[in-house]
Amino acid sequence: MSDLGGSLPRMGETTPFSGKDAVRSGSLTYRDLRRYIRVYRDVYIKRGANLTAKDRAIAAWLWSEKQSVVAGNSAAALLGAKWVNAAAAAELVSKRTRPPALIVTRNETLLPDEISVVDGVPVTSAARTAYDVGRRPGFQAAVARLDALAHATGVTASDVSPLIAAHRGARGVKQLRRVLPLIDAGAESPQESRTRLLLIGARLPKPRTQIEVVGDWGQLLARIDMGWPEWKVGVEFDGAQHWTDPAQRSWDIDRAAVLHRRGWLIVRVSSELLRDRPHVVIARVRAALRAAGCPEA
């Protein structure tokens, strides 16, 4: 695999860098490298830096001496997807074997149009990344990963489907076929993805996401996580900040009043409800839809 290059970061930045490249360029000496944290062999980062999933992906690529393509969840992070676990192993498509801890290498076939470049680093394309992460074990987790990737890149099921035929016999395709119709770029967190899947699994009508509620003059009044505009029933996941931040809580109360005046009924979902009492969420949403006149609830 050819070296696709990539610029050397300035030493004051938090991006991982190759110690060998830094010394060769004259930016640092080997003695200077002692002031940095070694992530992998010959790969360093500024002391005290918070190593993100994107940073770990770049560090792994540098470990491979730029002879690999960043793939899987690491590619998703470089492509802009949120919620990628920074503590998980970086993923590479590489012929190199025996990687260190927190790097996974796979010797897989990548077609020419399945490789893109982000800030000088070769990564699998959005469609190939979706194809890979959608086949990983865990149905709900796969949907959440693809939602995040679609939100960041705009990738769609129709972009991914041709890869199934191009790579016949690959593992996890059965799950991928189930996941693709459920991709929704409107989901803004894994919890929103899980909430949507819960509602669909209960055979309720498929909700729309990121519903805009506008005023009489066309001004945006609110954006609802998911729901059914025709019935004016919305469902919203409330993270911890909605309960612990006084300013956020005050804003939520005012917003709820605005939506109520517009005829909306909002069902609120917490992490505890979603985790321990999903049947309560389903019952509340079903009751709200029936009260609104939805014949499918």
C-alpha positions as CSV (number, residue, x, y, z in Angstrom):
1,M,0.0,0.0,0.0
2,S,1.5,3.3,-1.0
3,D,2.3,6.1,1.3
4,L,-0.4,8.8,0.8
5,G,1.6,11.3,2.8
6,G,0.0,13.7,5.3
7,S,1.4,16.9,6.8
8,L,3.4,17.0,10.0
9,P,1.4,18.8,12.7
10,R,3.0,21.7,14.6
11,M,4.5,20.5,17.8
12,G,2.3,22.8,19.9
13,E,-0.8,21.1,18.7
14,T,-2.4,18.0,20.2
15,T,-2.5,15.9,17.0
16,P,-0.3,12.7,17.2
17,F,2.9,12.9,15.2
18,S,5.8,10.7,14.1
19,G,8.8,11.2,16.3
20,K,11.1,10.2,13.4
21,D,9.5,12.7,11.1
22,A,9.7,15.5,13.7
23,V,13.4,14.8,14.2
24,R,14.1,14.6,10.5
25,S,12.4,17.9,9.9
26,G,14.4,19.6,12.6
27,S,11.2,20.5,14.6
28,L,12.4,18.3,17.6
29,T,15.4,16.4,18.8
30,Y,15.2,12.9,20.3
31,R,15.8,14.5,23.7
32,D,12.8,16.8,23.1
33,L,10.5,13.7,22.5
34,R,10.8,12.9,26.2
35,R,8.4,15.8,26.9
36,Y,5.7,14.0,24.9
37,I,3.6,10.9,25.6
38,R,4.3,7.9,23.4
39,V,1.1,6.5,22.1
40,Y,2.6,3.7,19.9
41,R,6.1,3.0,18.7
42,D,7.5,6.3,17.3
43,V,4.1,8.0,17.7
44,Y,3.8,10.8,20.2
45,I,1.2,13.3,21.4
46,K,1.4,16.4,23.6
47,R,1.5,15.6,27.3
48,G,-1.9,16.2,28.9
49,A,-3.8,16.0,25.6
50,N,-7.1,14.3,25.6
51,L,-6.7,11.4,23.1
52,T,-9.9,11.3,21.0
53,A,-11.1,8.5,18.7
54,K,-9.9,10.6,15.8
55,D,-6.4,11.1,17.4
56,R,-6.1,7.4,18.0
57,A,-7.0,6.7,14.4
58,I,-4.2,9.1,13.2
59,A,-1.8,7.6,15.7
60,A,-2.5,4.1,14.4
61,W,-1.9,5.2,10.8
62,L,1.4,6.7,11.8
63,W,2.3,3.5,13.6
64,S,1.8,1.7,10.3
65,E,4.3,4.1,8.7
66,K,1.5,5.5,6.6
67,Q,1.1,2.1,4.9
68,S,-2.5,1.5,5.8
69,V,-6.1,2.8,5.4
70,V,-8.0,3.8,8.5
71,A,-11.3,1.7,8.6
72,G,-14.3,0.8,10.7
73,N,-15.2,3.0,13.7
74,S,-11.8,4.8,13.4
75,A,-12.8,5.9,9.8
76,A,-16.2,7.0,11.1
77,A,-14.4,9.2,13.6
78,L,-12.2,10.8,10.9
79,L,-15.3,11.3,8.7
80,G,-16.9,13.3,11.5
81,A,-19.2,10.8,13.2
82,K,-19.8,11.5,16.9
83,W,-20.1,9.1,19.8
84,V,-17.1,6.9,18.7
85,N,-15.5,5.3,21.7
86,A,-12.0,6.9,22.2
87,A,-10.9,4.0,24.4
88,A,-11.6,1.4,21.7
89,A,-8.9,0.0,19.5
90,A,-8.1,1.8,16.3
91,E,-8.9,0.0,13.1
92,L,-6.8,-0.3,10.0
93,V,-6.8,-2.2,6.7
94,S,-3.2,-3.2,6.6
95,K,-1.0,-6.1,5.7
96,R,1.0,-5.5,8.9
97,T,0.6,-8.2,11.5
98,R,1.1,-8.3,15.3
99,P,-0.1,-4.8,16.0
100,P,0.3,-3.4,19.5
101,A,-2.5,-3.2,22.0
102,L,-5.4,-0.9,20.9
103,I,-4.8,-1.4,17.2
104,V,-6.6,-3.9,15.1
105,T,-5.4,-4.7,11.6
106,R,-7.4,-6.5,8.9
107,N,-6.1,-7.6,5.5
108,E,-9.2,-6.9,3.4
109,T,-9.8,-6.0,-0.2
110,L,-10.7,-2.3,-0.8
111,L,-11.8,-1.3,-4.2
112,P,-10.4,2.1,-5.6
113,D,-13.6,4.0,-5.0
114,E,-13.8,2.7,-1.4
115,I,-10.9,4.9,-0.3
116,S,-11.0,8.6,0.4
117,V,-8.6,11.0,2.1
118,V,-9.3,13.2,5.2
119,D,-6.6,15.7,6.1
120,G,-4.0,13.7,4.3
121,V,-5.0,10.4,6.0
122,P,-6.4,7.6,3.8
123,V,-9.7,6.4,5.2
124,T,-12.4,4.1,3.9
125,S,-15.2,6.0,2.1
126,A,-18.4,6.8,3.9
127,A,-20.2,4.0,2.1
128,R,-17.4,1.4,2.8
129,T,-17.3,2.6,6.4
130,A,-21.1,2.1,6.7
131,Y,-20.7,-1.3,5.1
132,D,-18.1,-2.3,7.7
133,V,-19.6,-1.0,10.9
134,G,-23.1,-2.1,9.9
135,R,-21.9,-5.7,9.8
136,R,-20.4,-5.7,13.3
137,P,-22.2,-7.8,15.9
138,G,-25.0,-6.0,17.9
139,F,-28.1,-4.9,16.0
140,Q,-29.0,-1.7,18.0
141,A,-25.3,-0.6,18.2
142,A,-25.0,-1.0,14.4
143,V,-28.0,1.2,13.8
144,A,-26.7,3.8,16.2
145,R,-23.2,3.8,14.5
146,L,-24.8,4.1,11.0
147,D,-27.1,6.9,12.2
148,A,-24.1,8.9,13.5
149,L,-22.2,8.3,10.3
150,A,-25.2,9.3,8.1
151,H,-25.6,12.4,10.3
152,A,-22.0,13.4,9.6
153,T,-21.6,12.4,6.0
154,G,-25.1,12.1,4.4
155,V,-24.4,8.5,3.4
156,T,-27.6,6.5,2.6
157,A,-28.7,2.9,2.3
158,S,-28.6,3.2,-1.5
159,D,-24.9,4.2,-1.3
160,V,-24.1,1.1,0.7
161,S,-26.2,-1.6,-1.0
162,P,-23.9,-2.0,-4.0
163,L,-21.0,-3.0,-1.7
164,I,-22.9,-6.1,-0.7
165,A,-22.8,-7.4,-4.3
166,A,-19.2,-6.3,-4.7
167,H,-18.0,-8.3,-1.7
168,R,-20.0,-11.5,-1.8
169,G,-19.6,-13.9,1.1
170,A,-18.6,-11.3,3.7
171,R,-19.6,-11.9,7.3
172,G,-22.4,-9.9,8.8
173,V,-24.3,-9.1,5.6
174,K,-27.5,-10.6,7.0
175,Q,-27.5,-8.1,9.8
176,L,-26.5,-5.3,7.4
177,R,-29.5,-5.9,5.2
178,R,-31.8,-5.5,8.3
179,V,-30.0,-2.4,9.4
180,L,-29.8,-0.4,6.1
181,P,-33.6,0.4,5.9
182,L,-33.4,1.8,9.4
183,I,-30.6,4.4,8.8
184,D,-31.8,7.9,9.9
185,A,-29.4,10.9,9.6
186,G,-31.7,12.8,11.9
187,A,-30.7,10.9,15.0
188,E,-28.4,13.1,17.1
189,S,-27.3,10.6,19.8
190,P,-27.2,6.8,20.3
191,Q,-30.1,7.2,22.8
192,E,-32.3,8.8,20.1
193,S,-31.5,5.9,17.8
194,R,-32.4,3.4,20.5
195,T,-35.7,5.2,21.2
196,R,-36.6,5.2,17.6
197,L,-35.8,1.4,17.3
198,L,-38.0,0.8,20.4
199,L,-41.0,2.5,18.8
200,I,-40.5,0.8,15.4
201,G,-40.1,-2.6,17.2
202,A,-43.4,-2.0,19.0
203,R,-45.0,-1.8,15.5
204,L,-45.9,1.8,15.9
205,P,-45.8,4.0,12.8
206,K,-42.3,4.9,11.9
207,P,-41.5,8.4,13.4
208,R,-39.9,11.3,11.5
209,T,-36.8,12.8,13.0
210,Q,-35.8,16.4,13.7
211,I,-39.3,17.9,13.2
212,E,-39.3,21.7,12.9
213,V,-42.2,23.5,14.5
214,V,-42.6,27.0,13.0
215,G,-44.5,30.1,14.1
216,D,-47.2,32.1,12.2
217,W,-44.4,34.1,10.4
218,G,-42.3,31.0,9.5
219,Q,-39.9,31.4,12.4
220,L,-38.4,28.3,13.9
221,L,-40.0,27.8,17.4
222,A,-38.6,24.3,18.2
223,R,-37.1,21.2,16.8
224,I,-38.5,17.9,18.1
225,D,-36.3,14.8,18.2
226,M,-38.9,12.5,16.6
227,G,-42.6,12.1,16.2
228,W,-45.6,12.3,13.9
229,P,-46.4,15.8,12.6
230,E,-49.8,14.7,11.3
231,W,-50.9,13.8,14.8
232,K,-48.8,16.4,16.6
233,V,-47.2,13.8,18.9
234,G,-43.5,14.1,19.6
235,V,-41.0,12.0,21.5
236,E,-37.9,13.5,23.0
237,F,-34.9,11.9,24.8
238,D,-33.8,14.0,27.8
239,G,-30.1,13.7,28.7
240,A,-28.7,14.4,32.1
241,Q,-28.3,18.1,31.3
242,H,-32.1,18.5,31.0
243,W,-32.4,17.7,34.7
244,T,-29.2,19.0,36.2
245,D,-28.6,22.3,34.4
246,P,-31.0,25.0,35.7
247,A,-30.7,27.2,32.6
248,Q,-31.5,24.2,30.4
249,R,-34.4,23.2,32.6
250,S,-35.9,26.7,32.4
251,W,-35.6,26.7,28.6
252,D,-37.2,23.3,28.5
253,I,-40.2,24.5,30.5
254,D,-40.7,27.6,28.2
255,R,-40.3,25.4,25.1
256,A,-42.9,22.9,26.4
257,A,-45.3,25.7,26.9
258,V,-44.8,26.9,23.3
259,L,-45.3,23.4,21.9
260,H,-48.4,22.9,24.1
261,R,-50.0,26.1,22.7
262,R,-49.3,24.7,19.2
263,G,-51.2,21.6,20.0
264,W,-48.3,19.2,20.4
265,L,-48.2,16.4,23.0
266,I,-44.6,15.5,23.9
267,V,-43.6,12.2,25.5
268,R,-40.3,12.5,27.3
269,V,-37.9,9.7,27.6
270,S,-35.0,9.4,30.1
271,S,-32.1,6.9,30.1
272,E,-33.7,5.1,33.1
273,L,-36.9,4.6,31.2
274,L,-35.2,3.5,28.1
275,R,-33.0,1.0,29.9
276,D,-35.2,-0.4,32.6
277,R,-38.9,0.3,31.6
278,P,-39.1,0.4,27.8
279,H,-42.7,-0.9,28.1
280,V,-43.7,2.3,29.8
281,V,-42.3,4.4,26.9
282,I,-44.2,2.3,24.4
283,A,-47.4,2.6,26.4
284,R,-47.2,6.3,26.8
285,V,-46.5,6.9,23.1
286,R,-49.2,4.5,22.0
287,A,-51.7,6.3,24.3
288,A,-50.7,9.7,23.0
289,L,-51.1,8.6,19.4
290,R,-54.5,7.0,20.1
291,A,-55.6,10.2,21.8
292,A,-54.6,12.2,18.8
293,G,-56.6,9.9,16.5
294,C,-53.9,7.7,15.0
295,P,-55.6,4.5,13.7
296,E,-52.3,2.6,13.5
297,A,-51.4,2.9,17.2
